[in-house]
Amino acid sequence: MPHIRPVSDLRNNFADISRIIHETQEPVFLTKNGYGHMVVMSMEAYERKLFESEIYFKLKEGELEAKSTDKRYSHKEVFNELRARLKENVGSDEL
C-alpha cells in the first residue's frame, strides 16, 4: 500500500518520513492541497529504479533491433563473442 502524506509532513515529521522510506524501500507520495505534488525516496530505492529503467531501455532497444533485421544468433555465437570481448578487456585465459 503506498504511503501518502501531506507535504507539510516533510517539514513537521521529517524523521518519520525518513524512517518509512528507509525501512520499506518504497517511496512516500506527498500531496499539496489534496493533489499529488512530489515523491520522496531513499537513495538506494532511487538507484534501483534508475538501474531498472536502464535495463528496460536496453531490452526495448534490443526488441527494436530484432524487429529491424532478420539476423539471429545462436547461444553459442553469443557466448563465444562475450568470451572474446571479456578476454580482450580483462586479459584472462580462464574464460
The first five atom37 places (N, CA, C, CB, O) and aatype in JSON, in Angstrom:
{
  "aatype": [12, 14, 8, 9, 1, 14, 19, 15, 3, 10, 1, 2, 2, 13, 0, 3, 9, 15, 1, 9, 9, 8, 6, 16, 5, 6, 14, 19, 13, 10, 16, 11, 2, 7, 18, 7, 8, 12, 19, 19, 12, 15, 12, 6, 0, 18, 6, 1, 11, 10, 13, 6, 15, 6, 9, 18, 13, 11, 10, 11, 6, 7, 6, 10, 6, 0, 11, 15, 16, 3, 11, 1, 18, 15, 8, 11, 6, 19, 13, 2, 6, 10, 1, 0, 1, 10, 11, 6, 2, 19, 7, 15, 3, 6, 10],
  "atom_mask": [
    [1, 1, 1, 1, 1],
    [1, 1, 1, 1, 1],
    [1, 1, 1, 1, 1],
    [1, 1, 1, 1, 1],
    [1, 1, 1, 1, 1],
    [1, 1, 1, 1, 1],
    [1, 1, 1, 1, 1],
    [1, 1, 1, 1, 1],
    [1, 1, 1, 1, 1],
    [1, 1, 1, 1, 1],
    [1, 1, 1, 1, 1],
    [1, 1, 1, 1, 1],
    [1, 1, 1, 1, 1],
    [1, 1, 1, 1, 1],
    [1, 1, 1, 1, 1],
    [1, 1, 1, 1, 1],
    [1, 1, 1, 1, 1],
    [1, 1, 1, 1, 1],
    [1, 1, 1, 1, 1],
    [1, 1, 1, 1, 1],
    [1, 1, 1, 1, 1],
    [1, 1, 1, 1, 1],
    [1, 1, 1, 1, 1],
    [1, 1, 1, 1, 1],
    [1, 1, 1, 1, 1],
    [1, 1, 1, 1, 1],
    [1, 1, 1, 1, 1],
    [1, 1, 1, 1, 1],
    [1, 1, 1, 1, 1],
    [1, 1, 1, 1, 1],
    [1, 1, 1, 1, 1],
    [1, 1, 1, 1, 1],
    [1, 1, 1, 1, 1],
    [1, 1, 1, 0, 1],
    [1, 1, 1, 1, 1],
    [1, 1, 1, 0, 1],
    [1, 1, 1, 1, 1],
    [1, 1, 1, 1, 1],
    [1, 1, 1, 1, 1],
    [1, 1, 1, 1, 1],
    [1, 1, 1, 1, 1],
    [1, 1, 1, 1, 1],
    [1, 1, 1, 1, 1],
    [1, 1, 1, 1, 1],
    [1, 1, 1, 1, 1],
    [1, 1, 1, 1, 1],
    [1, 1, 1, 1, 1],
    [1, 1, 1, 1, 1],
    [1, 1, 1, 1, 1],
    [1, 1, 1, 1, 1],
    [1, 1, 1, 1, 1],
    [1, 1, 1, 1, 1],
    [1, 1, 1, 1, 1],
    [1, 1, 1, 1, 1],
    [1, 1, 1, 1, 1],
    [1, 1, 1, 1, 1],
    [1, 1, 1, 1, 1],
    [1, 1, 1, 1, 1],
    [1, 1, 1, 1, 1],
    [1, 1, 1, 1, 1],
    [1, 1, 1, 1, 1],
    [1, 1, 1, 0, 1],
    [1, 1, 1, 1, 1],
    [1, 1, 1, 1, 1],
    [1, 1, 1, 1, 1],
    [1, 1, 1, 1, 1],
    [1, 1, 1, 1, 1],
    [1, 1, 1, 1, 1],
    [1, 1, 1, 1, 1],
    [1, 1, 1, 1, 1],
    [1, 1, 1, 1, 1],
    [1, 1, 1, 1, 1],
    [1, 1, 1, 1, 1],
    [1, 1, 1, 1, 1],
    [1, 1, 1, 1, 1],
    [1, 1, 1, 1, 1],
    [1, 1, 1, 1, 1],
    [1, 1, 1, 1, 1],
    [1, 1, 1, 1, 1],
    [1, 1, 1, 1, 1],
    [1, 1, 1, 1, 1],
    [1, 1, 1, 1, 1],
    [1, 1, 1, 1, 1],
    [1, 1, 1, 1, 1],
    [1, 1, 1, 1, 1],
    [1, 1, 1, 1, 1],
    [1, 1, 1, 1, 1],
    [1, 1, 1, 1, 1],
    [1, 1, 1, 1, 1],
    [1, 1, 1, 1, 1],
    [1, 1, 1, 0, 1],
    [1, 1, 1, 1, 1],
    [1, 1, 1, 1, 1],
    [1, 1, 1, 1, 1],
    [1, 1, 1, 1, 1]
  ],
  "atom_positions": [
    [[0.85, -1.17, 0.0], [0.0, 0.0, 0.0], [0.9, 1.24, 0.0], [-0.97, -0.01, 1.23], [1.82, 1.33, 0.81]],
    [[0.64, 2.19, -0.9], [1.51, 3.36, -0.97], [1.37, 4.25, 0.27], [1.2, 4.17, -2.23], [0.3, 4.34, 0.88]],
    [[2.47, 4.89, 0.6], [2.47, 5.84, 1.72], [2.19, 7.23, 1.15], [3.84, 5.81, 2.51], [2.97, 7.74, 0.34]],
    [[1.08, 7.83, 1.56], [0.68, 9.14, 1.07], [0.6, 10.07, 2.27], [-0.68, 9.09, 0.3], [-0.1, 9.79, 3.25]],
    [[1.32, 11.18, 2.2], [1.36, 12.13, 3.31], [1.24, 13.55, 2.76], [2.68, 11.97, 4.13], [1.58, 13.79, 1.6]],
    [[0.76, 14.48, 3.57], [0.76, 15.89, 3.13], [2.19, 16.42, 3.08], [-0.12, 16.76, 4.07], [3.04, 16.0, 3.87]],
    [[2.45, 17.34, 2.17], [3.8, 17.88, 2.01], [4.29, 18.55, 3.29], [3.83, 18.87, 0.84], [5.5, 18.62, 3.52]],
    [[3.39, 19.04, 4.11], [3.79, 19.67, 5.38], [4.49, 18.68, 6.3], [2.57, 20.27, 6.09], [5.28, 19.08, 7.16]],
    [[4.21, 17.37, 6.13], [4.89, 16.35, 6.94], [6.38, 16.3, 6.66], [4.27, 14.98, 6.68], [7.16, 15.84, 7.5]],
    [[6.78, 16.76, 5.5], [8.21, 16.77, 5.18], [8.95, 17.69, 6.15], [8.45, 17.22, 3.71], [10.08, 17.41, 6.55]],
    [[8.3, 18.78, 6.52], [8.9, 19.71, 7.47], [8.63, 19.29, 8.91], [8.36, 21.13, 7.23], [9.53, 19.3, 9.75]],
    [[7.38, 18.9, 9.18], [6.96, 18.63, 10.56], [7.33, 17.24, 11.06], [5.49, 18.82, 10.67], [7.56, 17.06, 12.26]],
    [[7.4, 16.26, 10.17], [7.66, 14.87, 10.56], [8.74, 14.23, 9.68], [6.37, 14.04, 10.48], [8.6, 13.1, 9.23]],
    [[9.8, 14.98, 9.44], [10.86, 14.5, 8.54], [11.42, 13.16, 8.99], [11.97, 15.53, 8.46], [11.63, 12.27, 8.17]],
    [[11.68, 13.01, 10.28], [12.27, 11.77, 10.79], [11.36, 10.58, 10.51], [12.54, 11.88, 12.3], [11.84, 9.49, 10.2]],
    [[10.05, 10.77, 10.63], [9.09, 9.7, 10.38], [9.1, 9.3, 8.9], [7.67, 10.13, 10.8], [9.1, 8.12, 8.56]],
    [[9.12, 10.3, 8.03], [9.16, 10.01, 6.59], [10.47, 9.32, 6.23], [8.99, 11.32, 5.76], [10.48, 8.37, 5.44]],
    [[11.57, 9.79, 6.79], [12.87, 9.17, 6.54], [12.87, 7.71, 6.98], [13.98, 9.93, 7.26], [13.37, 6.84, 6.27]],
    [[12.3, 7.44, 8.13], [12.23, 6.07, 8.64], [11.41, 5.19, 7.68], [11.6, 6.05, 10.05], [11.81, 4.07, 7.37]],
    [[10.27, 5.71, 7.22], [9.4, 4.94, 6.32], [10.14, 4.58, 5.04], [8.13, 5.74, 6.0], [10.13, 3.42, 4.62]],
    [[10.78, 5.56, 4.4], [11.41, 5.28, 3.11], [12.61, 4.35, 3.24], [11.84, 6.57, 2.45], [12.91, 3.6, 2.31]],
    [[13.29, 4.4, 4.37], [14.45, 3.51, 4.54], [14.05, 2.11, 4.99], [15.41, 4.1, 5.55], [14.67, 1.13, 4.58]],
    [[13.02, 2.0, 5.81], [12.59, 0.67, 6.27], [11.86, -0.1, 5.17], [11.68, 0.8, 7.49], [12.07, -1.3, 5.01]],
    [[11.02, 0.59, 4.42], [10.2, -0.09, 3.41], [10.87, -0.13, 2.04], [8.87, 0.59, 3.3], [10.48, -0.94, 1.19]],
    [[11.87, 0.73, 1.82], [12.49, 0.89, 0.5], [11.45, 1.24, -0.57], [13.24, -0.4, 0.11], [11.62, 0.92, -1.74]],
    [[10.38, 1.89, -0.14], [9.32, 2.35, -1.04], [9.22, 3.87, -0.94], [7.95, 1.68, -0.69], [9.58, 4.45, 0.08]],
    [[8.75, 4.52, -2.0], [8.62, 5.98, -1.96], [7.45, 6.43, -1.09], [8.46, 6.53, -3.38], [6.52, 5.67, -0.82]],
    [[7.53, 7.68, -0.66], [6.42, 8.33, 0.03], [5.9, 9.4, -0.92], [6.86, 8.95, 1.43], [6.66, 10.24, -1.4]],
    [[4.6, 9.38, -1.19], [3.96, 10.35, -2.07], [3.46, 11.5, -1.22], [2.8, 9.7, -2.88], [2.72, 11.3, -0.25]],
    [[3.85, 12.71, -1.59], [3.46, 13.9, -0.83], [2.41, 14.67, -1.61], [4.68, 14.79, -0.53], [2.53, 14.86, -2.82]],
    [[1.38, 15.12, -0.9], [0.29, 15.86, -1.53], [0.31, 17.31, -1.08], [-1.07, 15.21, -1.21], [0.78, 17.64, 0.0]],
    [[-0.23, 18.17, -1.94], [-0.38, 19.59, -1.61], [-1.8, 19.96, -2.02], [0.69, 20.49, -2.35], [-2.19, 19.82, -3.18]],
    [[-2.56, 20.45, -1.06], [-3.97, 20.78, -1.28], [-4.75, 19.58, -1.82], [-4.09, 21.96, -2.24], [-5.66, 19.74, -2.63]],
    [[-4.39, 18.39, -1.37], [-5.12, 17.19, -1.75], [-4.7, 16.57, -3.07], [0.0, 0.0, 0.0], [-5.27, 15.55, -3.47]],
    [[-3.73, 17.14, -3.75], [-3.28, 16.63, -5.05], [-1.82, 16.18, -4.96], [-3.45, 17.71, -6.15], [-1.05, 16.71, -4.16]],
    [[-1.47, 15.22, -5.79], [-0.09, 14.75, -5.83], [0.86, 15.89, -6.13], [0.0, 0.0, 0.0], [0.62, 16.67, -7.06]],
    [[1.93, 15.99, -5.36], [2.87, 17.1, -5.52], [4.3, 16.62, -5.77], [2.83, 17.99, -4.29], [4.98, 17.14, -6.66]],
    [[4.76, 15.64, -5.0], [6.12, 15.12, -5.19], [6.25, 13.74, -4.56], [7.16, 16.08, -4.59], [5.38, 13.28, -3.82]],
    [[7.37, 13.11, -4.87], [7.67, 11.78, -4.35], [9.04, 11.84, -3.69], [7.64, 10.69, -5.49], [9.98, 12.43, -4.23]],
    [[9.15, 11.23, -2.51], [10.42, 11.18, -1.78], [10.8, 9.71, -1.63], [10.32, 11.89, -0.38], [9.97, 8.88, -1.25]],
    [[12.07, 9.39, -1.94], [12.53, 8.01, -1.79], [13.98, 8.0, -1.34], [12.37, 7.23, -3.11], [14.69, 9.0, -1.46]],
    [[14.41, 6.86, -0.83], [15.8, 6.71, -0.39], [16.72, 6.66, -1.6], [15.97, 5.44, 0.48], [16.28, 6.4, -2.72]],
    [[17.99, 6.92, -1.37], [18.98, 6.84, -2.45], [19.04, 5.43, -3.02], [20.37, 7.26, -1.94], [19.15, 5.25, -4.23]],
    [[18.95, 4.43, -2.14], [19.01, 3.04, -2.6], [17.83, 2.73, -3.52], [19.01, 2.07, -1.4], [18.0, 2.09, -4.56]],
    [[16.64, 3.18, -3.13], [15.45, 2.94, -3.96], [15.57, 3.68, -5.28], [14.17, 3.38, -3.22], [15.2, 3.15, -6.33]],
    [[16.09, 4.9, -5.24], [16.27, 5.69, -6.46], [17.25, 5.0, -7.4], [16.76, 7.11, -6.12], [16.99, 4.88, -8.6]],
    [[18.38, 4.56, -6.87], [19.38, 3.88, -7.7], [18.83, 2.59, -8.29], [20.64, 3.59, -6.89], [19.14, 2.25, -9.43]],
    [[18.02, 1.86, -7.51], [17.41, 0.63, -8.01], [16.44, 0.96, -9.16], [16.66, -0.1, -6.87], [16.44, 0.27, -10.18]],
    [[15.62, 2.0, -8.99], [14.69, 2.4, -10.05], [15.44, 2.85, -11.3], [13.77, 3.53, -9.56], [15.04, 2.54, -12.42]],
    [[16.53, 3.58, -11.1], [17.33, 4.04, -12.22], [17.93, 2.85, -12.97], [18.45, 4.98, -11.74], [17.92, 2.82, -14.2]],
    [[18.45, 1.87, -12.23], [19.01, 0.66, -12.83], [17.93, -0.09, -13.61], [19.62, -0.24, -11.74], [18.17, -0.53, -14.74]],
    [[16.75, -0.25, -13.01], [15.65, -0.95, -13.69], [15.26, -0.21, -14.96], [14.43, -1.07, -12.75], [14.99, -0.84, -15.99]],
    [[15.22, 1.1, -14.9], [14.88, 1.9, -16.08], [15.9, 1.68, -17.2], [14.81, 3.39, -15.71], [15.52, 1.56, -18.36]],
    [[17.17, 1.64, -16.85], [18.22, 1.39, -17.84], [18.08, 0.0, -18.45], [19.6, 1.54, -17.21], [18.27, -0.17, -19.66]],
    [[17.75, -0.99, -17.63], [17.56, -2.36, -18.13], [16.38, -2.4, -19.1], [17.32, -3.34, -16.96], [16.49, -3.0, -20.17]],
    [[15.26, -1.77, -18.73], [14.09, -1.75, -19.61], [14.41, -1.05, -20.93], [12.91, -1.05, -18.92], [13.96, -1.48, -21.99]],
    [[15.2, 0.03, -20.86], [15.59, 0.74, -22.06], [16.41, -0.17, -22.97], [16.39, 2.0, -21.71], [16.18, -0.21, -24.18]],
    [[17.37, -0.89, -22.4], [18.21, -1.8, -23.19], [17.38, -2.93, -23.8], [19.33, -2.38, -22.31], [17.6, -3.32, -24.94]],
    [[16.42, -3.45, -23.03], [15.55, -4.51, -23.56], [14.72, -3.98, -24.72], [14.63, -5.06, -22.46], [14.57, -4.66, -25.74]],
    [[14.18, -2.77, -24.58], [13.39, -2.17, -25.65], [14.26, -1.93, -26.88], [12.74, -0.85, -25.18], [13.83, -2.16, -28.01]],
    [[15.47, -1.47, -26.64], [16.42, -1.25, -27.73], [16.69, -2.57, -28.48], [17.75, -0.67, -27.19], [16.72, -2.59, -29.71]],
    [[16.86, -3.65, -27.73], [17.08, -4.96, -28.33], [15.88, -5.45, -29.12], [0.0, 0.0, 0.0], [16.03, -6.03, -30.2]],
    [[14.68, -5.21, -28.59], [13.46, -5.6, -29.3], [13.35, -4.85, -30.62], [12.22, -5.33, -28.44], [13.01, -5.45, -31.65]],
    [[13.63, -3.55, -30.61], [13.56, -2.76, -31.84], [14.6, -3.22, -32.85], [13.75, -1.27, -31.53], [14.32, -3.28, -34.05]],
    [[15.79, -3.54, -32.37], [16.83, -4.03, -33.27], [16.44, -5.39, -33.86], [18.17, -4.15, -32.52], [16.66, -5.64, -35.05]],
    [[15.85, -6.25, -33.04], [15.43, -7.56, -33.53], [14.35, -7.43, -34.6], [14.91, -8.43, -32.37], [14.32, -8.21, -35.55]],
    [[13.47, -6.44, -34.45], [12.41, -6.23, -35.44], [12.96, -5.66, -36.75], [11.35, -5.29, -34.88], [12.36, -5.84, -37.81]],
    [[14.1, -4.96, -36.67], [14.62, -4.29, -37.86], [15.52, -5.17, -38.72], [15.37, -3.06, -37.44], [15.94, -4.75, -39.8]],
    [[15.83, -6.37, -38.26], [16.72, -7.25, -39.02], [16.29, -8.71, -38.86], [18.19, -7.08, -38.55], [15.62, -9.08, -37.9]],
    [[16.67, -9.51, -39.83], [16.38, -10.94, -39.77], [17.55, -11.73, -39.19], [16.03, -11.47, -41.16], [17.45, -12.94, -39.01]],
    [[18.65, -11.06, -38.89], [19.84, -11.72, -38.35], [19.56, -12.22, -36.95], [21.05, -10.76, -38.35], [19.08, -11.49, -36.09]],
    [[19.87, -13.5, -36.73], [19.71, -14.12, -35.41], [21.01, -14.81, -35.04], [18.51, -15.13, -35.39], [21.77, -15.24, -35.91]],
    [[21.27, -14.91, -33.74], [22.48, -15.54, -33.24], [22.12, -16.71, -32.35], [23.35, -14.52, -32.47], [21.16, -16.66, -31.59]],
    [[22.9, -17.77, -32.46], [22.71, -18.91, -31.56], [23.32, -18.57, -30.21], [23.35, -20.22, -32.15], [24.11, -17.63, -30.09]],
    [[22.96, -19.33, -29.21], [23.53, -19.07, -27.88], [25.04, -19.28, -27.89], [22.88, -19.99, -26.83], [25.77, -18.59, -27.17]],
    [[25.52, -20.22, -28.71], [26.97, -20.45, -28.8], [27.68, -19.23, -29.38], [27.26, -21.7, -29.66], [28.74, -18.83, -28.89]],
    [[27.09, -18.65, -30.41], [27.7, -17.46, -31.01], [27.75, -16.3, -30.01], [26.92, -17.03, -32.27], [28.76, -15.59, -29.92]],
    [[26.67, -16.13, -29.28], [26.61, -15.04, -28.3], [27.66, -15.23, -27.22], [25.2, -14.95, -27.67], [28.41, -14.3, -26.91]],
    [[27.73, -16.42, -26.64], [28.68, -16.66, -25.56], [30.13, -16.63, -26.05], [28.39, -18.0, -24.91], [31.01, -16.15, -25.33]],
    [[30.38, -17.12, -27.25], [31.74, -17.03, -27.8], [32.16, -15.57, -27.99], [31.82, -17.79, -29.14], [33.3, -15.21, -27.7]],
    [[31.25, -14.76, -28.47], [31.54, -13.33, -28.65], [31.77, -12.65, -27.3], [30.38, -12.64, -29.39], [32.68, -11.84, -27.16]],
    [[30.95, -12.98, -26.3], [31.13, -12.42, -24.96], [32.48, -12.82, -24.37], [30.01, -12.88, -24.03], [33.18, -11.99, -23.8]],
    [[32.84, -14.09, -24.51], [34.13, -14.55, -24.0], [35.29, -13.82, -24.68], [34.28, -16.08, -24.22], [36.25, -13.41, -24.03]],
    [[35.18, -13.65, -25.99], [36.23, -12.95, -26.73], [36.37, -11.51, -26.25], [35.94, -12.98, -28.24], [37.48, -11.01, -26.09]],
    [[35.25, -10.85, -26.03], [35.3, -9.46, -25.55], [35.85, -9.38, -24.13], [33.9, -8.82, -25.61], [36.61, -8.47, -23.81]],
    [[35.46, -10.33, -23.29], [35.98, -10.34, -21.92], [37.49, -10.57, -21.91], [35.29, -11.43, -21.09], [38.21, -9.89, -21.19]],
    [[37.96, -11.52, -22.73], [39.4, -11.78, -22.81], [40.14, -10.54, -23.28], [39.69, -12.97, -23.75], [41.22, -10.21, -22.8]],
    [[39.53, -9.85, -24.24], [40.13, -8.65, -24.79], [40.22, -7.55, -23.73], [39.31, -8.15, -25.99], [41.23, -6.85, -23.65]],
    [[39.18, -7.4, -22.93], [39.13, -6.32, -21.93], [39.79, -6.7, -20.61], [37.71, -5.93, -21.67], [40.41, -5.85, -19.97]],
    [[39.67, -7.96, -20.21], [40.2, -8.4, -18.93], [41.58, -9.01, -19.1], [39.26, -9.4, -18.26], [42.44, -8.88, -18.23]],
    [[41.79, -9.67, -20.22], [43.08, -10.29, -20.49], [43.28, -11.61, -19.78], [0.0, 0.0, 0.0], [44.42, -11.96, -19.46]],
    [[42.21, -12.33, -19.53], [42.32, -13.61, -18.81], [42.05, -14.75, -19.76], [41.35, -13.65, -17.61], [41.14, -14.69, -20.59]],
    [[42.84, -15.82, -19.63], [42.62, -17.01, -20.44], [41.72, -18.01, -19.74], [43.95, -17.66, -20.79], [41.45, -19.09, -20.28]],
    [[41.25, -17.68, -18.53], [40.41, -18.59, -17.76], [38.97, -18.63, -18.25], [40.44, -18.21, -16.29], [38.2, -19.5, -17.84]],
    [[38.6, -17.72, -19.11], [37.2, -17.63, -19.53], [36.83, -18.66, -20.55], [36.92, -16.29, -20.09], [35.69, -18.71, -20.99]]
  ]
}
